[in-house]
């Protein structure tokens, strides 16, 4: 299967990096915010890239698109992020055509996620495609592919138990806190920032511990108050952060800043303090570990915790792969049909033109000529002929490109 909906000389590539080879710091260098995403898409359009999808989560950053060479996409990514080409090449992967399509299916269905069966990526893909559409950097191939991945994701969610049990890093964070902080219901918990994983962690902590001592601090107090209302948290001013850290037993950091927001200077207590840094790039400076009372755990550490749930989820991978294969095959059929549809249409038009000319001639020749009957019979014959050609082109043993060329030559069809 080759992506035949593209300009000559281009291929469909995926270029990217993920948690598998790139640590949190490096992934932070290549993280793409909304502004950078718009910049990448704008520049891609200017450079004549006909379709491009930009995805960036805390686990990965990827560009999926049509290019003459993958370096076109790598350059785009590096120009709009903090990362360098050298750094990218050390941890990157590049997939082409078939492999790129396979990769997108695995990513979109949670099979390649840091926590197996994590479906948050699918909403990211939908948002990314929306941005590509808005920037007019898309084509039928990419649209159909994204819809196929969404369909596969839905079916895997509904038909398998791959996402049963713990569903996210926030769940792993809660598990970690429950396992390591005795009498957690009575402890003081501080959430700094309003990042999604941090919010989910707090929501889960409230559910599991009935803790009434959770404080939220955010640089923008209005945002903090809006979220606090949902989760029954106490909001404190950013100016009070040192005092609040001093009072806390657990500090959850989810600020989404580009540089560390918590460092050793802010910690002024001797009692044990567990800090969970749920941010990419890291928002807690590593110097906090110089303090004997502080334990620092990062998102990556939590994701590596393989519990029984993850082991159980792995049993459902073959089932998920069967679903992916089915939907991929449908996508492949559609792609093949798209490839030769213009030729079949041109052939049908050509034969219809010949038929019309012939009927016209016979009508002039014979006074009792039954034009309607002749039209029905010849139209049926044309349909049968084109069906034969279509079946031939669909056959796996056929070189479709060569056959298309031959059909165009024999019937003197215009190249479409």
Secondary structure, 3 states (H helix, E strand, C coil): CCCCCCCCCCEEEEEEEECCCCCHHHHHHCCCCHHHHHHHHHHHHHCCCCCEEEEECCCEEEEEEEECCHHHHHHHHHHCCCCCHHHHHHHCEEEECHHHHHHHHHHHCCCCCCCCCCCHHHHHHHHHHHHHHHCCCCCHHHHHHHHHHHHHHHHHHHHCCCCCCCCCHHHHHHHHHHHHCCCHHHCCEEEECCCHHHHHHHHHHHHHHCCCCEEEECCCHHHHHHHHHHHCCEECCHHHHHHHHHHCCEEEECCCCCCCCECHHHCCCCCCEEEEECCCCCCECHHHHHCCCEEEEEHHHHHHCCCHHHHHHHCCHHHHHHHHHHHHHHHHHHHHHHHHHHHHHHHHHHHHHHHHHHHHHHHHHCCCCCHHHHHHHHHHHHHHHHHHHHHHHHCCCCCHHHHHHHHHHHCCCCCC
